[in-house]
Amino acid sequence: MKKQVIHTDKAPKAIGPYSQAVRFGHLLFISGQLGIDPASGNLVNGGFEAEARQVLANIQAILESQKSGMDKILKTTVFLTNMEDFAVLNGIYGTFIPEPYPARSTIQVAALPKGARIEMEVIAEV
């Protein structure tokens, strides 16, 4: 098996030396997504809630590019700059990702690229 680099124009371009996602067999490893609008390349306005929704929309676009979906996510890792946003995250997360929910870790970090408030990476089945 060989790894396959994945890219879709419906999600933001990588802002460093990494790929949007890598497919290996039936697994898709999606790099950390920020709340960046793919059209403008800028962080969305509207605070944490808007960023969280954009993060999940970006992940959904990458999954759909591989004929997969949010229901195929196996593991999510979330990075927050403020753990006080955890409850808001849960509300938004539950509207994008159906039960049975994937495994998830949420970690507070000192800072994220571009001044983002949230970053999320996932491993999914394709």
N, C-alpha and C positions, 0 to 999 in steps of 0.2 A: 504494500500500500504506500502511496505517496501523498504528501500533504498538498492541498490545493488552496491557493490564496483566493479569497472571495472579496469582491468589491461590487457595490451597487451605488448608482448616483442618487438613489432615494435616501441615502444616509450620508452623514458628513464624511469628507475625506479624512484620512489619518493626518494628524498634526505632528507626526514624528516618524521615525523609522520603524513602523509596524504596519500590519494589515488590519483592515476592518474586521476580518474574520479569517479563520483557517478551518478548512474541512479536512477531516481525516476519517475515511470510511463513513460510518453513519453518525459521526459526531461533528458538531460545529462549535468552535470556540470563538466567541465574539469578544473582541477587545473592549476595554472600558469605553463606554459611551457617555459623552457629556450632553447637556441640553443645547446642542448646537443645531441651528436651522441649516439643513443641507443646502438650501438655495443661496443663503447669504454667507455661510461659513462663520456666523457670529452666534454667540450665546443668546438665547431668546430672552426677551424682557418679560417681567411679570413675577419675578421672585422664584422661590423654591418650587411652588406648585407647577408653574409653567415649565421650569427646567425638568422636573421629574416626568411630566407628561411627554416632553420632547425626547428625553432619554428613552422612555419606553417605546415611543413611536419609531425612533431610530433602530432600536433592537428589533421591533416588529418588521421593519422594512428589510433588514438584513436576513431575518428568518424567512420571510416571504420570497426573497430572491432565490432561496434554496428549496422552495416548495415545502417549507416547514411553517410552524406557527408557534404562538405563545404557549399553547398547550403541550408543546414538545420540549419545553425548558426543563432541564434536570437539576441545574444548580445555578443560583444567582449569588453574586457577591456585590454588595452595595457599599459605597464609600460616601459618608456624609461629613460635611464640615461642622455641622451642629446636630448633635443627637436629639435636640428638642424638635427637630423636623421628623422624627421617627413615626409619630402617629399620623401625620399628614402623608408620609410615604406609604404607610400601610393602606390608607384609604384609596390612594391612587393606584397602587400596585394591584389591589384586589379588583379594580375595574379593567385592568389589562390582562391579568394572568388568572386563568380559571383553575378551579379545584380539579383534581388534587394538586395542591401547591408543590412547587419544587423545593428542594433543600435551599436554605438561604443563610448567608452571614451578612451582618451589617456592622461596619467598622467606622468609628469617627477618626478623621484625619485632620491634620493641621491646615492643609491647603490642597487645592486641586488646580489643574491647568486652567488658564483663562479666567481664574477667579470663580469657577463653577462651585455650586453648593452640593452637587451630587454627581457621582459617576457610578456606572453599573456595568458589570461584565456578566456574561452567561455562558453556560455550556448547554447545548441542546442536541436533540436527536434530529437527524434529517433522513 
